[in-house]
Amino acid sequence: MYYTMNIAGCERNLPLCPLNDELMIGAFVIFGDQELTVASAKALLEIAPEYDYLITAEAKGIPLIHEMARQNGDKKYFLARKNPKLYMTGVFEVNVRSITTAKEQKLYLDTADAELMKGKRILIVDDVISTGESLYAIEQLVEKAGGIICGKLAILAEGDAQQREDIKYLEKLPLFNSKGEIID
């Protein structure tokens, strides 16, 4: 089963994937879809507030903020990592439990990146916002770093995220029952 939608002028068929016996989600994967990445980045920049830096969580947001930074002429963006890396100068962490992840995870921010964020306008970007757990974790990292959250953008908002007034997004992604029917 698929759900067809138009995103930033690109028509895509999203496979429906079961979360449990009663609920399915439309799987939105931007990896490898250069046309959709470029179009979504352009559309998000058109609704973005002024910012100093972009940040996203590893991994599906990476091609999106890279393209946004490229189109906007930004020299740097930040990444909340799922694991600390040897090259990081130090890290701080927050816990996160995403709808598409089976267990609790942590997100890490390099202390060198945190220094650059201090007092700067930080725009949080994600591919899909659903429960808002990943978004909240990134917000915590930015606040710990002393950054000022100036906005939150996503390509798609799913479920309750569609009602949030603190998020701007391009399209609504509905939830589906086990038969593939849209849940109101």
C-alpha positions in Angstrom: 0.0 0.0 0.0 1.1 3.5 -0.8 0.0 7.1 -0.1 0.6 9.5 -3.0 1.3 13.1 -2.2 2.8 16.2 -3.7 5.8 17.6 -1.8 7.4 20.9 -3.0 6.1 20.2 -6.5 7.4 16.6 -6.5 4.8 13.7 -6.6 5.9 10.8 -4.4 4.4 7.4 -3.4 5.1 6.8 0.2 5.0 3.1 1.3 2.7 2.5 4.3 4.5 0.8 7.1 2.8 -0.7 10.2 3.8 0.7 13.6 1.6 -1.8 15.4 -1.6 -3.8 14.6 -3.8 -0.7 14.3 -1.5 2.1 13.0 0.5 2.7 9.9 2.7 5.6 8.8 3.7 6.8 5.4 7.5 6.2 5.1 9.1 9.3 3.9 12.8 8.8 3.0 14.6 11.7 1.4 17.9 9.8 1.1 18.9 9.4 -2.6 16.1 11.7 -3.8 18.1 14.6 -5.1 15.1 16.3 -6.9 13.0 16.2 -3.8 15.8 17.3 -1.5 16.6 20.4 -3.7 12.9 21.3 -4.1 12.2 20.9 -0.4 15.2 22.9 0.7 14.1 25.7 -1.6 10.6 25.7 -0.3 11.7 25.6 3.3 14.1 28.5 2.8 11.2 30.5 1.5 9.4 30.2 4.8 12.4 30.3 7.1 13.0 33.1 9.5 16.4 34.8 9.6 18.9 32.6 11.2 22.7 32.2 11.9 23.0 28.4 11.7 20.9 25.4 10.9 20.8 22.2 13.0 19.3 18.8 12.4 19.5 15.3 14.0 21.4 12.5 12.3 20.5 11.1 9.8 17.6 11.8 7.4 17.9 15.6 7.9 21.5 15.7 6.8 20.9 16.0 3.0 18.2 18.5 3.6 20.2 21.0 5.7 23.2 20.5 3.5 21.2 21.6 0.5 19.5 24.4 2.5 23.0 25.7 3.5 24.3 25.4 0.0 21.3 27.3 -1.5 21.5 30.0 1.2 25.3 30.4 1.0 25.8 29.2 4.6 29.4 28.1 5.4 28.4 25.9 8.3 25.6 23.9 9.8 25.3 21.7 12.9 24.5 18.0 13.4 23.1 16.4 16.5 24.9 13.0 16.3 23.5 9.6 17.4 27.0 8.6 18.7 30.0 10.6 19.8 32.9 10.6 17.4 36.6 10.5 18.2 37.1 13.9 16.5 34.7 15.7 18.7 36.3 18.1 21.2 33.9 17.0 23.9 30.2 16.3 24.0 27.0 16.8 25.8 24.0 14.6 25.4 20.2 14.4 25.7 17.8 11.4 25.6 15.3 10.9 22.7 12.7 8.3 21.8 11.5 8.7 18.2 8.4 7.1 16.7 10.5 5.3 14.1 13.1 4.0 16.6 12.5 0.9 18.7 14.5 2.0 21.7 15.6 5.2 23.5 18.6 6.9 21.9 20.8 9.8 22.8 21.8 12.8 20.7 25.2 14.4 21.1 26.5 17.8 20.3 30.2 18.7 19.9 31.3 21.3 22.5 33.2 23.2 19.7 29.9 23.5 17.8 28.2 24.6 21.0 30.6 27.4 21.4 29.7 28.7 17.9 26.0 28.5 18.7 26.2 30.6 21.9 24.0 33.7 21.4 23.3 32.8 17.8 19.9 32.3 16.1 19.5 28.6 15.5 17.0 27.2 13.0 16.0 23.5 13.7 15.2 21.5 10.6 13.9 18.0 10.2 12.4 15.8 7.4 9.3 14.7 9.4 8.0 15.9 12.8 5.6 13.4 14.4 5.7 13.0 18.1 8.2 15.9 18.4 10.6 13.9 20.6 13.6 14.3 18.3 12.7 18.0 17.9 12.5 18.4 21.7 15.9 16.7 22.1 17.5 19.1 19.6 15.9 22.1 21.4 17.5 20.9 24.6 20.9 20.7 22.9 20.6 24.1 21.4 19.5 25.6 24.8 22.4 23.9 26.6 24.7 25.4 24.1 23.3 28.9 24.7 21.8 29.2 21.2 18.6 31.0 20.5 16.0 28.9 18.8 14.5 31.2 16.1 12.3 28.6 14.4 11.5 24.9 13.6 10.9 23.7 10.1 10.0 20.3 8.6 9.1 19.0 5.2 6.2 17.0 6.7 4.2 17.2 9.9 2.5 13.9 11.0 -0.2 13.3 13.5 -0.4 15.8 16.4 2.5 17.8 15.0 0.1 19.3 12.5 -1.6 21.2 15.3 1.5 22.7 16.7 1.8 26.5 16.2 5.6 26.5 16.8 6.4 24.5 13.7 6.3 25.5 10.0 6.1 22.7 7.5 5.4 22.1 3.8 2.8 19.4 3.9 0.6 17.3 6.3 1.3 13.6 6.4 -1.7 11.7 7.7 -1.7 8.6 9.8 -3.3 5.4 8.5 -5.3 2.5 10.0 -4.3 -1.1 9.4 -6.3 -1.1 6.1 -4.4 1.9 4.8 -7.3 4.3 5.3 -6.5 7.9 6.6 -7.3 8.4 10.2 -9.0 11.7 10.9 
